[in-house]
């Protein structure tokens, strides 16, 4: 029989409970139990008659008596005591203990019955899911003790190995291309650094509770002050008991103390529990990116200001301007024309995005030398840049295309003209050259109405609004376009 919630109440004598809390007892023997138990609350029998703490289950194993005795002996239970306890039963249970917590104040039987008048003391163990209100109270008490001992620390060699395995099996199952390149990009922050557009640095942290590894979180520092958090992932035994929310709180504190202006993250819409956690922690849903990392789900964008920056939403409105026909050209190599387009992009990008960091122009130039679709999550192997020129040969607009994994590409557009027809021609040239990309996406300042109209008329869909993502008072509209061939393939 399985416990739907994984929370179990176990009756135990005080002497055995004390040995569990002290760490001397690492295994509990039982004649019957449940394999799905993750958290065991301990009810000490008379004369204590109270719930005094809990332990995290490493593993609950049902086996033959002989096998159970061997397991128990490995965890310090004398063989003769185990044999005597099990007797001549056909099967037996061994519950190995990960970590134990003794509550600062025991919860006596009278208080338990006041909280739930149906509560009764179990003879051996009981599933706590039948006491819904009481269970939530017990989890809150447990989380209070868990949070006080949660530690954030740099990734250790053992943690690196565990993270590699976990990110492939857990995160990779939901996306199209979690591969060696992706994992190496996460673990080796310097890889691809030269071609990073806005990424300054990236760190993987591991979380420990009482020196026991419980999970990981990735933090990516961005040059515009909005830092990306995640993916964050817990090892299976530590899920669903409050660690995830506390990890996010600790990461947020780290970002704030390190000078971040805001934090943002993405989450698949197929994970409602994570979405609920994010909303409860004060994150705001900003956008829905269609088929962004996986063909089978959308990616939700969440953000949160952590330094109290003030910014008011800028309404989308309609506007038009006179026609200014431009000549469109794609730049491939380090020639004088390419340098002019890059200089134009760098000179004007602060009005559209954020202040360029030192060396960005050189970085873009280097990334143009050879071109192939990149497959990494955090940087790229190469880029393409397009320039729009007026009749006098002056650069008036530029589009930088950055390949991403999962067959996607991100574009950044910078323009000094307000002619949607010319901007549309520039976009259509990019779309024609990269029709093989599954999805192309971008953000633009919400005040750039001509560009927004050009995007919509070029088949881009509005996907949400980001409130002041770069800390310069500009809200950004999110747009995405899925390749028509790819959409047709999905419909088959």
FISE-431314 format. One record per residue (C-alpha): x, y, z. Coordinates in steps of 0.1 Angstrom, whole numbers, plus 5000, padded with zeros to 4 digits. Layout:
XYZ
...
This chain:
500050005000
501350344991
500950675009
499750934984
501651215001
504651035013
504251155049
503950895076
503450895113
505450635132
504850525168
508150475186
509550435221
511550735235
514850545238
514850455201
513750805191
516550955211
519050735193
517650845159
517851215168
521451175181
522551005148
523450685165
520650485150
520650495111
518050225104
514550145118
513249785117
509549735110
507349435103
505149635080
505649975063
505350155030
507850205002
506650544993
507450715027
509751015023
509151185056
508551005089
507151195118
507951035152
505250995178
506850895211
504650675231
503850715268
504950875290
505951145264
502751105242
503851365216
505251415182
508851515189
510451535154
510951365121
513451195098
514051195061
513850845046
516850735025
515150415015
512350185027
513149825016
510949525018
512849195015
513248855031
514148835068
517648725059
518249015035
516649265060
518949145088
522049195065
520849545056
520149635092
523549505103
525249735077
523550025094
524649935129
521749715141
523049405159
522249085140
520848895169
518449185178
517149205142
516648825141
514748835174
512549125163
511548975129
510948625142
509648375117
508048625093
508148575055
509148935048
510549235067
511149605063
514249815069
513950195068
517350365064
517550715077
518951005058
518751285085
516651345116
515251665131
514151695167
511551975171
512352255196
509052195212
507151865212
503551865200
501451675227
498551445221
495951695233
497151965208
497051705180
493451625188
492551995191
493952035155
492151735142
489551565165
489751245143
493351205152
494250865168
497650735179
498850465154
499750115167
502650105143
502350365116
499650575099
499350765066
499251135074
497251235043
494051155061
494751435085
495151715059
495152025082
497451855108
499851735080
500252095068
501052215103
503651945108
505252025074
505452395084
507252295117
509652065098
510452325072
511252585099
513952345111
515152245076
515552605065
517752705094
520352445083
520352485045
523652585031
524652724997
528152634986
530352604955
530052294934
532252014947
533751734926
531151484939
528451744933
529651794897
529251424890
525851414905
524751734887
525851594854
523751284859
520751464873
520551734846
520551474818
517951244834
515651504849
515851814828
516851644796
513651444795
511651754790
513751924763
514951824728
518751844731
520251824766
523651684755
527351704763
527552054749
524752184771
526152014803
529652144796
528352494791
526652484824
529552334843
532352524827
531452894829
534453004807
533352794777
532053024750
532653334771
534053524742
530953494722
528553574751
526153864742
524953964777
526353694800
529053804823
529453484843
527753164854
527952954885
526552624896
525852604933
525052294954
522852294984
523552095015
521552015045
523651905075
526451855050
524351615029
523951704992
520351774984
520251974951
521652234927
520952574912
522452764883
522853144885
523753334853
524953694858
523853934830
525454264821
522154454823
521554354859
518754114854
520153774865
518753444853
518253174880
517852814872
517652544864
517252444901
516752074908
516551864940
517751504944
514651274945
514551204983
514351574991
511451684969
508051804980
508951895016
509852265013
513452255002
512652394967
511052714980
513952765004
516552714977
514852984956
514853214986
518553154992
519453204956
517453534955
519353654986
522653574969
521653764937
520554064958
523754074978
525854034947
524254344931
521554204908
518754454900
516254184892
515953814887
514153604860
513653244852
511753024828
509652724835
507752474813
503952514815
503852134820
505052184856
502152334875
503752274909
506952474900
504752744886
502852764918
506052784938
507353074916
504053274920
504053214957
507553344960
506553684944
507653614909
505453764882
504453584850
505653804822
505353604790
504553264774
507053154748
505452914723
507252574718
510352744730
512652464743
510352174735
507852114707
505451974732
505252254757
505452634761
507952814783
506753064809
508853364818
508853494853
510653794868
510953984901
512554314909
514854274940
516054634945
512754824942
513354984908
510355184896
509055144861
505655204847
504154994819
504255144784
501055084765
501254944729
499855194705
499655234667
501855474648
503155514613
505855694595
506855794560
508555534537
512355514537
513555234514
516655064526
519154834510
519654514530
522954334533
524254054554
527854084567
530053774569
533653874575
535854144591
535554404563
534954774567
531254744560
530754484587
532654714612
530254994603
527154784610
528654654643
529555004654
526055124646
524654844666
526854914696
526355284695
522555254696
521854944716
521555124749
518455294736
516954954728
518454714753
521254794777
524654954778
527154744758
529954594778
533654654769
534754424741
531254334728
532054474694
535154254691
533153964704
530554004677
533154044650
534853724661
531653534661
530953624624
534053454610
532453114606
528753034608
526852724620
523752684642
524952664678
523552404702
524552534735
522252684761
524252984773
526453094745
526853044708
529352924682
528753204657
526353484647
525053664617
524554034614
522454234589
522654604580
519954824565
521355124545
519655444533
520255594498
523355764510
524855444522
524455524559
523655244583
520155304597
519254964612
520954644622
519754294632
522054054651
521053684649
522253454677
521753074672
520452884702
519852524710
516652334701
516752464666
516052824677
517553164670
517353494689
517453824671
518254174684
517154464663
518354824665
517055104643
517055474640
514155494615
510455474621
509455314589
507754974594
508054884557
511754914557
512154724590
509854454577
512154414546
515054374569
513254114590
512053924560
515653894547
516653734580
513653504580
514353394544
518053314552
517053124584
513852944574
515452624586
515252744622
512352594642
511652924661
512953284660
512253504689
513153854703
512154134726
511754504716
511054814736
507254864738
507655224726
509155114692
505755094675
507155074640
509254764648
506254604666
504054664636
506754524613
507054214635
503354144635
503054184597
506053944593
504253664611
505553714647
503153664676
503053884707
503953654736
503953884767
505454194782
508554214804
508554494829
511854694827
514054394821
517254594816
516854854844
516555154821
512855224824
511855054792
509354774791
509954514764
507354324743
508153954736
507553814701
508153474686
507653314652
507552934646
508652814612
505552724591
507052394580
507652304616
504052394625
502752174597
504951884609
503451914643
499951894630
500551574611
